[in-house]
Amino acid sequence: MDEPLKKEISIYSFIRAELGGLFLPTDRLCFVAIPQGGGKGAKKCVAEHYFGMRNELLKSENLSLLRRRNNSGFSLYFSICPLRSGATRRRSEDVADICPAVWADFDVPTPAMEAFLAGKSYADVPVPDLAVSTSAGRWQFFWKKPNMPTADAIKEVREIAKKTGADIAVADPARVLRLPGFQNRKPGRYGWDCRAYKVQN
């Protein structure tokens, strides 16, 4: 897919190079594996949380573990807001004071979603920096906001949702969003490959 999106980017580029300029090497993140069917025994399991610093979580052995979980019927997610140092839970009170981006999640097509995919702004919402295809017709978008207070980021996520028709339920600092580079294992998503792209401006 060359138009209207730029070249696909890998999970390494998405986390380390793209959001990685905002997720610092020492930021504490969380990857989450949620059982959603499609694999033997997945429905009997609970969500699994993997906590660690950015570079630790992106080590090949950790990504290989996530790949095995994905192949066993788990969908993979990441915490968009870094966590406080030493946090072992993913609650609002565990989130750090600074968030690197704001985001929008579209489960149904809207004029705003179509505009973003075409590299255009919508109303007074600017063109996003990154897009993740989460399943057929469903997208998540990210706008880089380095050093933005988390409380301000959540307010902006809520405003973007109101203006664009995105899902307002994602305006939560403890929210996890789909991790590109893995398959969506929700029933009915047909093992959709979640892919990340730079949005053309």
N, C-alpha and C positions, 0 to 999 in steps of 0.2 A: 504494500500500500504506500505509494509515493505521494499522492494527493488525496485530500488536502493536508495530510500529516507527513511529517518528515520521517526519515529512516527510523525503523524500530530500534529501541535501545534495550540493552540487557538488564537483568536484575542488578548486576554490579554497577552499571552506569546509572541506573535509576536511583539506587540507594547511595552509592559511593561518589559518583561524579555529578549527578544532577541534584538530587536532594542531599547528596553527600557534602556539597559545599555548605549546606545548612545543618545537616546532621554531622556534628563534629565527631572525630574518632573516639572521643571519650564520652559521647552521649550514650545514655542507657536507653536501649530500645527493647521492644518485645515483639517477637514473632509468635503468631497463634495458629495452631492447627485445630480446625473444627471439623468433627465428623459429620459428613453430609451425604453418606451413601456411596455406592459404587465400589466398595471394597469389602472383603471378608472381615466381619467383626467390627467394622467402623461404627455401626449404629449402637454398639454396646459400650462405646468409649465416651469419655468426656473430653472437653476441649483441653488441649495441651499448650502450655505457655513456655516460651523459651526466652529468658531474659539475658541481656549481656550488652557490652559496649558494641558500637557499630561494627568495628573491624572484626571483633570476635564472632559476631553472628554471621558475618559474611565469609568466614573461613570455609574452605571446600568441604570439610567433613561435616560441618553443620548444615550446609546447603544440601549435601547428599542425604542427610537424615530427613530434612524437610521433603526432599524428592521421594523418599520411600514412604513417608506419611501421605503425601499427595497421591501416590500410586495405590495406596491402600484405602482411598476414599475420603481423605481429609482435604478440605479447602484451606488455603494458606492466606494469612492476613498479617499486617504489620501495624504497629502503633504510630500514628502520624505525629503525635506529640511525644517528645522525649519524656522519660520518667526521671523522678528524683533519684539521686545517687543511692544505691542500695535497695531500691524498691523491689519487692518480690510479689507485688500484686498490681493489678491494672485497674485502679479506681481513680475517680476525679482528683482525690486528694493526693494521689501518688504522682500526678503529672507535674513536670517542671514548669517554671514560671515563663519560659520562652518557648514558642512554637515556630518551626521553620517555614510553615506554609499555611495557606487556607485552601479549601477544597469544596467540591460539589459532586454529588452522586445522582446520576440520572437512571432511573429504572424504566422510564418510558421516554420516547422522543419528545422533545419540545422545540420550539423555534430557537431558544437559546442554545440548546445542545447542538442543533444543526449549524448555528452560527459559529460556535466554538470549533466544530470539526472543519469548518471552512476557513479557519484562521481569522475570524472576525470577532469583534466585540459585540456585546448585546446590551442595549440600554447604556448604562454607565459602567457595566462590568467589563473589564478589559479582556483581551485575548489571554487564555491560560498558557502557562509554560509547558505543561505536560498533560498527557491524556493516557488513560489506561482503559482498554477494552475489556470489560468484565464478563460479558456474554453478548449474544446477538442483540444489537440495538441498545445495549446498556453501557454507559461510560462513566468514568470518574475523571475529574479534571483537578489540576493543582496549579496554584499561583504561588511562586516563591515569595516569602516574606521574612527575610532574615532578621533575627532579633526582635520579632514581634511578641509583645506580651501575650501569653496564652489567652487571657480573658478577652483581649481585643480581637484575637484571631477567631474565637468562637462567635463573637458578635458579628464579625464580617462573614463567617460561614452562614450564619442565620440570615443575614441580609441578602447574600447571594442567592440562597435558596428561595427567599420570598420573591426576588426579582426575576428568577429564571425558571421556576417550577421544579427545581431540584428537591431531593428528599431532605426535609428540614430535620429529620430525626438524626442525621449525622452531625449536627451541631453539638458535639459532646467531646470534651477534651480527652476522654478515655477511649474514644472511638478507634476501632481498627478498620483498615481498608485493605482491599485485595492486593496481594503481593504479586506483581507481574513476574512472568517466567514459569508459572505453574498453571495447572488446569483448574477450572471452576468445577467442583464436584457436586454442586447442588443438583438434585433430581430435576430433569428437564433441561439442564444446561448442556448436556451431551458432551461433557469433557472439554468444554470451551477453553482454548489456550488464552490465558490472560496476558496481553502484550502491552508494553508501554511505548509511547511515541512522544517525540517533541512536536509541539504544535507550531505550524508555520504562521508567521506574522506578516 
